[in-house]
Amino acid sequence: VQLQASGGGLVQPGGSLTLSCATSGFTLDYYAIGWFRQAPGKEREGVSCFSGSDSSTYYADSVKGRFTVSRDIAKNMVYLQMTSLKPEDTAVYYCATGIRAVCTVVGGWVSDFGMDYWGKGTQVTVSS
């Protein structure tokens, strides 16, 4: 199982960015894929999740209405479209999955329960 996030960069506040997660070694249809982020000195946060079982989408309260997660099974890709970006969105973003992974929101954040496989992250910096 392999995942690799890409597409990060520097963007001004209010701008947009789309992250990509390339997956391999497993059947994307059946797995939940989560997007997580970690800023320096802060704990990791779960921002979004795409459910493999029913294609439902889940979002942290702080990104709801601004971020959209999607999946392209043919390309084995999962995307995170981010709009209206804020400086507090600055972080390294990761995609993750696992056999036991289930998309849930706990305390306003996407849970990382069952997310056993993690890709290298991609840096997103929101600054003027």
C-alpha positions in Angstrom: 0.0 0.0 0.0 1.4 3.3 -1.0 0.1 6.9 -1.0 1.8 10.1 -2.1 0.4 13.6 -1.6 1.4 16.4 -4.0 0.2 19.7 -5.2 1.1 21.9 -2.3 2.6 25.4 -2.6 2.5 29.0 -1.6 -0.9 30.7 -2.0 -2.3 34.0 -0.9 -5.2 34.2 1.7 -8.4 33.7 -0.2 -6.7 31.7 -2.8 -7.3 28.1 -3.9 -5.2 25.0 -4.3 -5.9 21.4 -5.2 -3.9 18.5 -3.6 -3.6 15.1 -5.2 -3.1 11.7 -3.5 -1.7 9.0 -5.8 -2.5 5.6 -4.5 -1.3 2.1 -5.4 -1.2 -1.4 -4.0 -4.8 -1.6 -3.0 -8.3 -1.3 -4.4 -9.3 2.3 -4.0 -13.1 1.4 -4.2 -13.1 -0.3 -0.8 -10.9 2.0 1.3 -11.6 5.2 3.1 -9.0 7.8 2.3 -8.4 10.6 4.8 -6.7 13.9 4.5 -4.8 15.2 7.5 -2.5 18.1 8.2 0.0 19.1 10.8 1.4 22.6 11.4 4.7 23.1 13.3 4.2 22.7 17.0 0.6 21.6 16.6 -1.1 18.2 16.7 -2.2 16.5 13.6 -5.7 17.3 12.4 -8.1 15.4 10.2 -9.6 17.7 7.6 -11.5 15.4 5.2 -12.3 11.8 4.4 -13.8 10.0 1.4 -15.6 6.8 2.3 -14.8 3.9 0.0 -18.0 2.0 0.9 -20.6 4.5 -0.2 -18.6 7.5 -1.5 -19.7 9.7 1.3 -17.6 12.7 2.2 -16.7 14.1 5.6 -15.1 17.3 6.7 -13.7 19.0 9.8 -15.9 21.9 11.0 -13.1 24.3 10.2 -12.9 23.5 6.5 -16.6 22.7 5.8 -17.8 24.7 2.8 -14.2 25.5 1.7 -12.7 22.1 1.0 -14.0 19.4 -1.3 -12.7 15.8 -1.4 -13.2 13.7 -4.5 -12.0 10.4 -6.0 -11.0 9.1 -9.5 -11.0 5.3 -9.3 -9.7 4.9 -12.9 -6.7 7.0 -12.0 -6.3 5.7 -8.4 -6.3 9.3 -7.3 -8.0 11.2 -4.5 -8.1 15.0 -4.6 -8.6 17.7 -2.0 -9.8 21.0 -3.5 -9.2 23.9 -1.1 -10.7 27.3 -1.6 -10.9 30.5 0.5 -7.7 29.5 2.1 -6.7 31.1 5.4 -3.3 31.5 7.0 -4.4 28.9 9.6 -4.6 26.3 6.9 -0.8 26.4 6.6 0.5 22.9 7.3 2.0 19.8 5.8 -0.9 17.8 4.3 -1.0 14.0 4.2 -3.3 11.4 2.8 -3.8 8.1 4.6 -5.8 4.9 4.5 -6.1 1.5 6.2 -8.0 -1.7 6.2 -9.9 -0.7 9.3 -10.2 2.9 8.4 -13.7 4.4 8.6 -14.6 8.0 7.9 -15.9 9.6 11.1 -15.9 13.1 12.6 -15.1 13.3 16.3 -15.0 16.6 18.1 -15.2 18.5 14.9 -12.3 16.7 13.3 -11.9 13.7 11.0 -10.7 10.7 13.0 -7.5 9.0 12.1 -8.7 5.7 13.5 -7.6 2.8 11.3 -5.4 5.0 9.2 -2.4 2.7 9.1 -0.8 3.7 5.9 0.5 7.3 5.4 2.1 8.9 2.4 4.7 11.7 2.4 3.1 15.0 2.9 3.0 18.1 0.8 3.5 21.6 2.2 0.7 24.2 2.0 1.6 27.7 2.9 -1.1 30.5 3.0 0.6 33.8 3.3 0.6 37.3 1.7 
